[in-house]
Amino acid sequence: MGIWYGIRPRWWAPLERDARHRFGDDLRHSYGKGRLTYRLSGLDVFGEPTPVPVTVCFFDEPCYPTFGQRPQDFPRIYAKLGAASKHRYSTDGALCLWYPYDPEERRWTSPKGLLHLFEIVRTHLFLEHYWRLTGGEWLVEDAPHGLPGGNAWVPASSARPRRRRAAGRGPRPPL
């Protein structure tokens, strides 16, 4: 077994570079045994009255399924724990941000960096907020739910359009 990716500077330095530049001291990290955790003290999300804290956890050996993906490409992301949403994992309340069986270009992978992941989280939190306000309207295309072979699985069209960016880029301008 090789050295865990989470302690290798050649993995984590490019992963966090752009996010550290954008968020500065608001982005912190900590190590545990086989675990690397990033905590962003507050992510500006359109519609939310205050910035939302976000936690991203990478594991050497995840205790949850990664659906054939590398562990570094399938972290657990937590924000607004307990908030109603149709796109969260029921086991721990982590955000469900992409369909795990989509091709790589439709999912986040660690070479895309933490900043890109936080932008996905920002959009997702806006969509959840809007979904709660409207009583169930999800503004962009939904990924299928469940897993192939399960009763709840609804297959995705192979010609799905690219997802729109619902929340825009970056933090809101100051008032």
N, C-alpha and C positions, 0 to 999 in steps of 0.2 A: 504494500500500500504506500502510495506517495505522500508527500507533504500536503497537508490540507491547504486548499486554494486560498482560504480566508486569511492566512498569515503570510502569504507571498506578496511582497510589494509590487511585483510585476502584474499582479491581478488587481489588488485594491487601489493602487495609485491612479491608474487610468479610470477605474470605476468611479472614484469619488472626486476627481480633479475639477470638473466643471461645476458640480454641486457645491463644492467647497468655495469655489470662486463666487458663485451666486449667493449662497446663504451664509458664508463666513462662520462665525462662532455659533450661529443658530443650529448648525449641524454638528452633532457629536457622535462619537462611536465608542463602543465598549466590546471587550472580548470576554467570553466565557469558554468553558470547555467545548470545543467544536462548534462555537457559535460566535458570529460577528453581528452586532446590532448597531444600526444607525438610528439616531433620534433627531428629527427635525422639530424644533420647538414650536413652529407655527407655519403652516402653508396657507397663503391667501387663496380662498375659494370663493368665486362669485356667488353671491346669495347668502353666504355664511356671515354672521355678524362679527365674528372674531376669527383670527387665524386658527387652523386646525393642526394640532400636534400629530405627527406621523412617525411610526416606528417600522423599520424594515429589518427583518431578521434573516440572516444567511446561516445555513447549517452545513457542517461537514457531512453528516448523515441525518437528513430530515426524518422526523417521525411521522410525516404525512406523505401521501403519494405525490410523486413528481411526474407521473405519466410518461416515463421514458426520457424526460429532460434531465440535463445535468443539474445538480443541486444549486449551483451558482446562478442558474437561469430561472429558478423557481423559488424565490424567497417568499416568506410570509410578510404581508404588509397589513398594519393595523392603524386605523384612524376612526374616531367617533365610535368607539366600542359601544355596542348595544343599540345603535341607530338602526331603524328599520331599513331593509334593503333586500331586493331580490337577487343581488349579486354579491353575496358573502358566503363564506364556508360555514356551514352549520356547526361544525365541530369546535371552532375556536373564534368565530367572528371575523376572521381575516378577510380582506377584500378579495373578491374574485375579479381580476382585471382583464383576463384574456382566456380564450378557450384553449385548453392545454394541447389539443390535437390539431390546432391550426398550424400552418407552416410557419417557419421561423420569422419570416418577414411580417407576419401579423401578430407576433408575440414580442414581449420584451425579452432581451437577452443581455447578459452582463456586459458585453462589449459596447452596448449602447449607453451605458453609464447611469449613475444615480439620478442625474438631472433629468434625463429622459423619463426615468421611472417616476419621479416626482410629478412630472407634467401629466403622465397617465393617471396618477393618483388624483391630481387636481381636477382633471376632467371627470373622472369617475365620481368623486365627491360632489361635484356640481350636478351630475346626472342623478345621483341618489337624492340630493336635496330637491331637485325639480320633481322627481318621481314621488316623493313624499308630499310636496305641495299640491300636486295635481291629482293625487289619489291613484297613481299608477301609470302615468305616461312616461315612457323612456324615450328620450329625444332622438337617439341614434339607433342603428340596427343592433339588435340583441344577438349575442352569440348563443349557440345551442346550450340547453341545460341538460345536466345528467351526463351519462357516459354511454358510448355505443353498446348496445346489447341490453341496456337498462330500460325499464318502462318509461322513464321520464325523458329519454334522449330524443331531441328533435334535431335532425341533421341540418347542417349549414349548407347553403347553396354553394356549389363550387365557384359560382360567379358572383360572390358577394361583393358589393362595392366597398371601397376603402371607407373606413370609419371617419366621420367628420370630427373635427376638433370642436367640441361644444363649448368649452370654457375659455377658449382663446389662449394666447401665450403669456406666460409670465405673471407676476403679481399685478394687482390693480394699482393704478396710479394714485398718489396721495390726493385727498380731497382738498 
